[in-house]
Amino acid sequence: MTANTLTAMAIIAIPVGILLMAFAVLWQMYIMFTETYTLNRYKDDNRLLWVVAGLMFSFSLAVYYYCPNARKKGKWGVMAGVVGLLMYVGGYVYLKRTAA
């Protein structure tokens, strides 16, 4: 590959990485809104105190622990976030390295 091709790929990778990270955030919000209904099973139970304490310290991780369907859906958000971050950082690093 030529330097121009790699530069063009890096320029494209940065906005695509941002879009993938934005998708990961929106997907995370979707999961939180749709899967927290399963917490109703703790309504009349003393364990609800621990569930709420877990939600206060780490909302997303607690939802993934207490709501089993969220774990299945969360894989897509994690993959989009990681790939987006790698594309963004990789494109930025490549452009900084070639500019110097």
Backbone hydrogen bonds, N-H to C=O, Kabsch-Sander energy under -0.5 kcal/mol:
donor,donor_aa,acceptor,acceptor_aa,energy
6,L,2,T,-2.0
7,T,3,A,-2.3
8,A,4,N,-2.4
9,M,5,T,-2.4
10,A,6,L,-2.2
11,I,7,T,-2.4
12,I,8,A,-2.0
13,A,9,M,-2.4
14,I,10,A,-1.5
16,V,12,I,-1.7
17,G,13,A,-2.5
18,I,14,I,-2.0
19,L,15,P,-2.5
20,L,16,V,-2.4
21,M,17,G,-2.2
22,A,18,I,-2.3
23,F,19,L,-2.4
24,A,20,L,-2.2
25,V,21,M,-1.8
26,L,22,A,-2.5
27,W,23,F,-2.8
28,Q,24,A,-2.1
29,M,25,V,-2.2
30,Y,26,L,-2.3
31,I,27,W,-2.4
32,M,28,Q,-2.3
33,F,29,M,-2.2
34,T,30,Y,-2.2
35,E,31,I,-2.4
36,T,32,M,-0.8
38,T,35,E,-1.3
39,L,36,T,-1.7
40,N,37,Y,-1.8
41,R,38,T,-1.2
42,Y,39,L,-1.8
43,K,40,N,-1.7
45,D,42,Y,-1.6
48,L,45,D,-1.3
49,L,46,N,-1.1
50,W,47,R,-0.5
51,V,47,R,-1.9
52,V,48,L,-2.9
53,A,49,L,-2.2
54,G,50,W,-2.4
55,L,51,V,-2.3
56,M,52,V,-2.2
57,F,53,A,-1.6
58,S,54,G,-2.4
62,A,58,S,-2.5
63,V,59,F,-2.3
64,Y,60,S,-2.3
65,Y,61,L,-1.7
66,Y,62,A,-2.8
67,C,63,V,-2.3
70,A,67,C,-1.0
71,R,67,C,-0.8
71,R,68,P,-0.6
72,K,68,P,-0.9
73,K,69,N,-1.6
74,G,70,A,-2.3
75,K,71,R,-0.7
75,K,72,K,-0.5
76,W,73,K,-0.9
77,G,73,K,-0.8
78,V,74,G,-2.3
79,M,75,K,-2.5
80,A,76,W,-2.5
81,G,77,G,-2.4
82,V,78,V,-2.6
83,V,79,M,-2.6
84,G,80,A,-2.5
85,L,81,G,-2.4
86,L,82,V,-2.5
87,M,83,V,-2.5
88,Y,84,G,-2.6
89,V,85,L,-2.8
90,G,86,L,-2.6
91,G,87,M,-2.5
92,Y,88,Y,-2.4
93,V,89,V,-2.9
94,Y,90,G,-2.4
95,L,91,G,-2.4
96,K,92,Y,-2.3
97,R,93,V,-2.5
98,T,94,Y,-2.3
99,A,95,L,-1.5
100,A,96,K,-1.0
